[in-house]
């Protein structure tokens, strides 16, 4: 069967012979399957002889379909014999076909590359603290204060920075009103920087009921191109002033917002929750750094087809997300002032790291012999279903069945990767982080 075999980087080339007898049988089968579509004068539809059809349309009329019937099985057998991990569709070449002779087929296909990986049992990663700090607890308490803030109307003083004002305004450029330049009962927090630079500052010090002009200049780069760099005058009427009043953190406040009776009890509850989230965050950061270090010690000749596949997935994900927001991919690219080719190129470096990481993980799984059982796969599917459907037993059952039928290999890969990551974490050495890394850890909340 095998006429030649050669490998150049990640490309394998070999030849196959398709037995003439098998091709002939396949030709006859193709003829029988398709003869109903031929309407030949002098014959009832579907009754024209194979030879007559070949005389009319060419002697090899059924050969291509016949080869397509025979080739897949022979190809798969050869791939198995050579123990190739194929990562793309094969390129098939048939130089010539002679009836009654074996069909010589040349195959060129991309395979998973050889991976050279360093000592992955001695990776160094930065220490990540899981300690719950008082600042983290106080931040959560402050968030609760902000969520329960009360709006208080103010009518005994002028507007101040930080106030929320209600205004009517009409904007004019060169004495003419412009589209989008007018509004009524517009709420605005002074000092938030929401409006054009200089607008909010000119409301500070004004009284309720006062009408006044606000003079501004539109930025040189502005969403409305026709207004870029233009001077504008807004006629503004201040209608109301209010302010967010934050509640005091005491036992009464805690009883209002939670099932707890005291501030201390609630802080202990926050601490328990933060301990879990800090642990999860620390695990995530360790895993991320492990993967970065793994990339550094892995040498591999990257198959571009694998990189392009990752980029395809990323572009598809972007496109789906934008569609949900009512934005097309073309519109998004226009907003970025780029095109699809350059956009894909911007994703390439990250895609290469993704592929290297996957290949390195596959190599670790192979070297360490990590395996998963059918029971582990079923348990993983059940956990995922429990997470998404809670108490809905019917939905959970259907999801588990779907995952086991269609995503079995994906679940298996996820589980083996998880075992590999656990193994790497177990053997990794944690070292003190660099000074530059400390701020990120402080901001993990």
C-alpha positions as CSV (number, residue, x, y, z in Angstrom):
1,X,0.0,0.0,0.0
2,X,2.8,2.4,1.0
3,X,4.9,3.8,-1.9
4,X,6.8,6.5,-0.1
5,X,6.9,8.4,3.1
6,X,8.6,11.7,4.0
7,X,8.3,14.3,6.7
8,X,9.3,18.0,6.5
9,X,8.7,19.9,9.7
10,X,5.0,19.4,10.3
11,X,4.1,18.2,6.8
12,X,3.9,14.5,6.0
13,X,3.8,13.2,2.5
14,X,3.1,9.6,1.5
15,X,1.5,7.7,-1.3
16,X,-1.4,5.2,-1.4
17,X,-2.6,2.6,-3.9
18,X,-6.4,2.1,-4.2
19,X,-7.0,-1.4,-5.4
20,X,-8.5,-1.5,-8.9
21,X,-11.1,-4.0,-7.8
22,X,-12.3,-1.7,-5.0
23,X,-12.5,1.3,-7.3
24,X,-14.5,-0.8,-9.9
25,X,-17.0,-1.9,-7.3
26,X,-17.3,1.7,-6.1
27,X,-17.9,2.9,-9.7
28,X,-20.7,0.4,-10.1
29,X,-22.2,1.5,-6.8
30,X,-22.0,5.2,-7.8
31,X,-23.7,4.4,-11.1
32,X,-26.6,2.5,-9.5
33,X,-27.0,5.4,-7.0
34,X,-27.2,8.1,-9.6
35,X,-28.6,6.4,-12.8
36,X,-32.1,7.7,-11.9
37,X,-31.0,11.2,-12.7
38,X,-30.0,10.4,-16.4
39,X,-32.7,10.8,-19.1
40,X,-31.2,9.1,-22.2
41,X,-33.3,8.9,-25.4
42,X,-34.5,5.4,-26.1
43,X,-34.3,4.3,-22.5
44,X,-36.7,4.7,-19.6
45,X,-35.4,7.2,-17.0
46,X,-32.8,5.4,-14.8
47,X,-32.4,2.5,-17.1
48,X,-29.6,3.7,-19.4
49,X,-26.6,1.3,-19.3
50,X,-23.4,2.5,-17.5
51,X,-21.3,2.1,-20.6
52,X,-23.7,4.4,-22.6
53,X,-23.6,7.1,-20.0
54,X,-19.7,6.9,-20.0
55,X,-19.7,7.2,-23.8
56,X,-21.8,10.3,-23.6
57,X,-20.1,12.0,-20.6
58,X,-16.6,10.5,-20.6
59,X,-15.2,7.1,-19.8
60,X,-14.1,8.2,-16.3
61,X,-17.4,9.9,-15.5
62,X,-18.0,7.9,-12.3
63,X,-14.4,7.5,-11.3
64,X,-14.0,10.7,-9.2
65,X,-17.0,9.8,-7.0
66,X,-15.8,6.2,-6.8
67,X,-12.3,7.3,-5.6
68,X,-14.0,9.5,-3.0
69,X,-15.8,6.4,-1.8
70,X,-12.7,4.2,-1.5
71,X,-10.1,6.7,-0.4
72,X,-11.3,7.6,3.2
73,X,-11.1,4.1,4.5
74,X,-7.6,3.5,3.0
75,X,-6.4,6.9,4.2
76,X,-7.6,6.3,7.8
77,X,-6.0,2.9,7.8
78,X,-2.7,4.4,6.7
79,X,-2.9,7.3,9.3
80,X,-3.4,4.7,12.0
81,X,-0.6,2.5,10.7
82,X,1.8,5.5,10.7
83,X,0.5,6.7,14.0
84,X,0.0,10.3,12.8
85,X,-1.8,13.0,14.8
86,X,-3.4,14.8,11.8
87,X,-4.5,18.4,12.4
88,X,-5.9,19.4,9.0
89,X,-7.6,18.0,6.0
90,X,-5.3,16.2,3.6
91,X,-4.3,17.6,0.2
92,X,-4.9,14.8,-2.4
93,X,-3.2,14.5,-5.8
94,X,-4.0,11.9,-8.4
95,X,-1.6,12.1,-11.4
96,X,-3.6,9.9,-13.7
97,X,-6.1,7.1,-13.8
98,X,-6.0,4.0,-16.0
99,X,-9.0,1.8,-15.9
100,X,-8.3,-1.6,-14.5
101,X,-5.2,-0.5,-12.6
102,X,-4.7,0.5,-9.0
103,X,-5.1,4.2,-8.4
104,X,-2.0,5.9,-7.2
105,X,-2.8,8.7,-4.8
106,X,-0.3,11.3,-3.3
107,X,-1.2,12.6,0.2
108,X,0.1,15.7,1.9
109,X,-1.2,16.5,5.4
110,X,-0.3,18.6,8.4
111,X,0.4,16.8,11.6
112,X,0.8,17.8,15.2
113,X,4.4,19.0,15.7
114,X,7.2,17.5,17.9
115,X,7.3,19.3,21.2
116,X,10.5,19.9,23.2
117,X,9.7,21.0,26.7
118,X,12.1,21.9,29.5
119,X,11.9,20.8,33.1
120,X,8.3,21.6,33.9
121,X,8.7,20.2,37.4
122,X,10.8,23.2,38.4
123,X,8.7,26.2,37.3
124,X,8.9,29.3,39.5
125,X,5.8,31.5,40.1
126,X,5.2,34.5,42.2
127,X,3.6,34.1,45.6
128,X,0.0,35.3,45.7
129,X,-1.5,36.2,49.1
130,X,-4.9,34.7,50.0
131,X,-5.1,36.8,53.2
132,X,-8.2,38.8,53.7
133,X,-7.3,42.4,54.5
134,X,-9.2,44.9,56.5
135,X,-9.1,47.2,53.5
136,X,-11.0,44.5,51.4
137,X,-13.6,44.2,54.1
138,X,-14.1,48.0,54.4
139,X,-14.3,48.2,50.6
140,X,-17.2,45.8,50.6
141,X,-18.9,47.7,53.4
142,X,-18.5,50.9,51.4
143,X,-20.0,49.3,48.4
144,X,-23.1,48.5,50.5
145,X,-23.3,52.1,51.6
146,X,-23.1,53.3,48.0
147,X,-25.8,50.8,46.9
148,X,-28.1,52.1,49.7
149,X,-27.5,55.8,49.2
150,X,-30.5,58.0,49.5
151,X,-31.2,60.9,47.2
152,X,-31.8,64.2,49.1
153,X,-33.1,67.3,47.4
154,X,-31.3,70.6,48.2
155,X,-33.0,73.9,47.9
156,X,-31.1,76.2,50.4
157,X,-27.8,76.6,48.6
158,X,-26.0,76.9,45.3
159,X,-24.8,74.0,43.2
160,X,-21.5,72.4,44.4
161,X,-19.1,69.9,42.9
162,X,-20.4,66.4,43.5
163,X,-24.1,67.5,43.4
164,X,-26.6,65.9,41.0
165,X,-28.4,68.6,39.1
166,X,-31.4,68.6,36.8
167,X,-31.0,71.0,33.8
168,X,-32.7,72.1,30.6
169,X,-30.3,73.3,27.9
170,X,-30.2,74.4,24.3
171,X,-26.9,74.4,22.5
172,X,-25.9,76.7,19.6
173,X,-23.0,76.9,17.2
174,X,-22.7,80.2,15.3
175,X,-26.1,81.1,16.7
176,X,-27.8,78.0,15.2
177,X,-29.1,75.0,17.2
178,X,-27.6,71.7,16.3
179,X,-28.7,68.1,16.4
180,X,-28.3,66.5,19.8
181,X,-27.6,69.8,21.5
182,X,-30.8,70.2,23.4
183,X,-32.4,68.4,26.4
184,X,-34.9,68.8,29.2
185,X,-34.7,67.4,32.7
186,X,-31.2,66.1,32.1
187,X,-29.5,64.8,35.2
188,X,-25.8,65.4,35.6
189,X,-23.3,64.8,38.4
190,X,-21.1,67.8,38.6
191,X,-17.4,66.9,38.5
192,X,-18.1,63.5,36.8
193,X,-16.6,64.7,33.5
194,X,-19.6,63.4,31.6
195,X,-20.2,66.5,29.5
196,X,-17.9,68.5,27.3
197,X,-14.8,69.8,29.2
198,X,-15.7,73.1,30.9
199,X,-19.5,72.5,30.9
200,X,-20.0,71.2,34.4
201,X,-17.6,73.7,36.1
202,X,-19.8,76.6,34.9
203,X,-22.9,75.2,36.7
204,X,-21.1,75.2,40.1
205,X,-22.3,78.3,42.1
206,X,-25.6,78.7,40.2
207,X,-29.0,78.7,42.0
208,X,-32.2,76.8,41.3
209,X,-34.3,78.6,38.7
210,X,-31.3,80.5,37.3
211,X,-30.8,80.6,33.5
212,X,-27.3,81.3,32.2
213,X,-24.9,80.7,29.3
214,X,-22.3,78.0,29.3
215,X,-19.5,78.6,26.8
216,X,-17.4,75.6,25.7
217,X,-15.3,74.4,22.8
218,X,-15.9,70.9,21.4
219,X,-12.8,68.7,21.4
220,X,-10.7,68.4,18.2
221,X,-11.7,64.7,18.1
222,X,-15.5,64.3,18.7
223,X,-18.1,61.7,17.7
224,X,-20.0,64.3,15.7
225,X,-17.4,65.3,13.1
226,X,-19.2,68.5,12.2
227,X,-18.7,69.9,15.8
228,X,-15.0,69.1,16.1
229,X,-13.1,72.2,17.5
230,X,-16.3,74.4,17.3
231,X,-17.2,77.0,19.9
232,X,-20.6,76.5,21.3
233,X,-23.0,78.4,23.7
234,X,-25.5,76.5,25.8
235,X,-28.4,78.3,27.4
236,X,-28.9,76.4,30.6
237,X,-31.6,76.5,33.2
238,X,-30.9,74.9,36.6
239,X,-34.1,73.2,37.8
240,X,-33.1,71.1,40.8
241,X,-30.1,70.2,43.0
242,X,-29.8,66.9,44.9
243,X,-27.1,64.8,46.5
244,X,-26.5,61.2,47.4
245,X,-26.6,60.8,51.2
246,X,-24.8,57.7,52.4
247,X,-26.1,55.8,55.4
248,X,-24.0,55.3,58.6
249,X,-22.5,51.9,59.0
250,X,-24.1,50.7,62.3
251,X,-26.1,47.7,63.6
252,X,-29.4,49.2,62.3
253,X,-28.0,49.6,58.8
254,X,-26.7,46.0,58.8
255,X,-30.1,44.6,60.0
256,X,-31.7,46.6,57.1
257,X,-29.6,45.1,54.4
258,X,-28.8,41.6,55.6
259,X,-29.8,38.7,57.9
260,X,-27.2,39.7,60.4
261,X,-27.7,41.8,63.6
262,X,-24.3,43.5,64.1
263,X,-21.6,45.1,62.1
264,X,-19.1,42.5,63.4
265,X,-21.3,39.6,62.4
266,X,-21.6,41.0,58.9
267,X,-17.9,41.7,58.6
268,X,-17.2,38.1,59.5
269,X,-19.6,37.0,56.8
270,X,-17.8,39.3,54.3
271,X,-14.5,37.8,55.5
272,X,-15.6,34.2,54.8
273,X,-16.8,35.2,51.3
274,X,-13.6,37.0,50.6
275,X,-11.5,34.1,51.8
276,X,-13.2,31.9,49.1
277,X,-12.8,34.6,46.4
278,X,-9.2,35.3,47.3
279,X,-8.4,31.6,47.1
280,X,-10.0,31.3,43.7
281,X,-8.2,34.5,42.5
282,X,-4.8,33.2,43.8
283,X,-5.4,29.9,42.0
284,X,-6.2,31.7,38.8
285,X,-3.1,33.9,39.0
286,X,-0.9,30.9,39.7
287,X,-2.3,29.1,36.7
288,X,-1.9,32.1,34.5
289,X,1.8,32.5,35.5
290,X,2.4,28.7,35.1
291,X,1.1,28.9,31.5
292,X,3.4,31.9,30.8
293,X,6.4,30.0,32.2
294,X,5.5,26.9,30.3
295,X,5.5,28.8,27.1
296,X,9.0,30.1,27.8
297,X,10.4,26.6,28.2
298,X,8.6,25.0,25.2
299,X,10.2,24.8,21.8
300,X,8.0,23.9,18.9
301,X,7.6,24.6,15.2
302,X,4.1,26.0,15.2
303,X,1.7,24.8,12.5
304,X,0.1,27.9,11.1
305,X,-3.1,26.0,10.6
306,X,-3.5,25.6,14.4
307,X,-2.8,29.3,14.9
308,X,-5.3,30.3,12.3
309,X,-7.9,28.1,13.8
310,X,-7.5,29.9,17.2
311,X,-7.8,33.2,15.4
312,X,-10.9,32.0,13.6
313,X,-12.5,31.1,16.9
314,X,-11.6,34.5,18.4
315,X,-13.0,36.4,15.4
316,X,-16.2,34.3,15.5
317,X,-16.6,35.1,19.3
318,X,-16.1,38.8,18.7
319,X,-18.6,38.7,15.9
320,X,-21.3,36.9,18.0
321,X,-20.8,39.3,20.9
322,X,-21.2,42.4,18.7
323,X,-24.3,41.0,17.0
324,X,-25.9,40.7,20.4
325,X,-25.2,44.4,20.8
326,X,-26.5,45.2,17.3
327,X,-23.1,45.9,15.8
328,X,-21.7,44.1,12.8
329,X,-18.1,43.0,12.6
330,X,-17.5,45.5,9.7
331,X,-18.8,48.4,11.9
332,X,-16.5,47.3,14.8
333,X,-13.5,47.3,12.4
334,X,-14.5,50.7,11.1
335,X,-14.6,52.0,14.7
336,X,-11.1,50.7,15.2
337,X,-10.0,52.2,11.8
338,X,-8.7,48.9,10.7
339,X,-9.5,46.0,8.4
340,X,-10.0,42.2,8.9
341,X,-6.5,41.3,7.8
342,X,-4.8,43.7,10.3
343,X,-7.3,42.8,13.0
344,X,-6.5,39.1,12.6
345,X,-2.8,39.9,12.6
346,X,-3.3,41.7,16.0
347,X,-4.6,38.5,17.4
348,X,-1.8,36.3,16.1
349,X,0.7,36.7,19.0
350,X,-1.8,35.7,21.6
351,X,-3.1,32.9,19.4
352,X,0.5,31.5,19.1
353,X,0.8,31.4,22.9
354,X,-2.5,29.6,23.1
355,X,-1.3,26.9,20.7
356,X,2.0,26.5,22.4
357,X,0.3,26.2,25.8
358,X,-2.0,23.5,24.4
359,X,0.8,21.6,22.8
360,X,2.9,21.8,26.0
361,X,0.0,20.6,28.1
362,X,-0.6,17.7,25.7
363,X,3.1,16.7,26.0
364,X,2.9,16.8,29.8
365,X,-0.2,14.7,29.8
366,X,1.5,12.2,27.5
367,X,4.8,12.1,29.5
368,X,3.0,11.8,32.9
369,X,0.4,9.4,31.6
370,X,-2.6,11.3,33.0
371,X,-5.9,9.6,32.2
372,X,-9.5,10.1,33.1
373,X,-12.2,7.5,33.7
374,X,-15.7,7.4,32.2
375,X,-17.0,8.0,35.8
376,X,-14.9,11.2,36.1
377,X,-16.3,12.5,32.8
378,X,-19.9,11.8,33.9
379,X,-19.2,13.6,37.2
380,X,-17.8,16.6,35.4
381,X,-20.8,16.8,33.1
382,X,-23.1,16.5,36.1
383,X,-21.3,19.3,37.9
384,X,-21.6,21.6,34.9
385,X,-25.3,20.8,34.6
386,X,-25.8,21.5,38.3
387,X,-24.1,24.8,38.0
388,X,-26.3,26.0,35.1
389,X,-29.7,24.5,35.9
390,X,-29.8,24.2,39.7
391,X,-32.9,22.3,40.8
392,X,-34.3,21.7,37.3
393,X,-33.7,17.9,37.1
394,X,-35.1,17.5,33.6
395,X,-32.9,20.2,32.1
396,X,-29.9,18.8,34.0
397,X,-30.5,15.3,32.7
398,X,-30.8,16.6,29.1
399,X,-27.6,18.7,29.4
400,X,-25.6,15.8,30.8
401,X,-26.8,13.5,28.0
402,X,-25.9,16.2,25.4
403,X,-22.4,16.7,26.8
404,X,-21.7,13.0,27.0
405,X,-22.9,12.5,23.4
406,X,-21.4,15.5,21.7
407,X,-18.6,16.9,24.0
408,X,-17.1,13.8,25.5
409,X,-13.6,14.5,24.1
410,X,-13.7,18.1,25.2
411,X,-14.6,17.0,28.8
412,X,-11.9,14.5,28.7
413,X,-9.3,17.1,27.6
414,X,-10.5,19.6,30.2
415,X,-10.1,17.0,33.0
416,X,-6.7,15.8,31.8
417,X,-5.5,19.4,31.6
418,X,-6.8,20.0,35.1
419,X,-4.8,17.0,36.4
420,X,-1.7,18.4,34.6
421,X,-2.2,21.9,36.1
422,X,-2.6,20.4,39.6
423,X,0.6,18.5,39.0
424,X,2.5,21.6,37.9
425,X,1.2,23.6,40.9
426,X,2.3,20.9,43.2
427,X,5.8,20.9,41.8
428,X,6.1,24.7,41.2
429,X,8.2,26.9,43.5
430,X,6.6,30.1,44.8
431,X,8.9,33.0,45.1
432,X,8.5,36.6,46.3
433,X,7.0,38.8,43.6
434,X,8.7,41.7,42.0
435,X,8.0,45.1,43.3
436,X,6.2,46.0,40.1
437,X,3.7,43.2,40.6
438,X,2.5,44.2,44.1
439,X,0.0,46.8,43.0
440,X,-2.0,44.3,40.9
441,X,-2.3,42.0,43.9
442,X,-3.4,44.9,46.1
443,X,-6.1,45.7,43.5
444,X,-7.3,42.1,43.2
445,X,-10.7,43.1,44.8
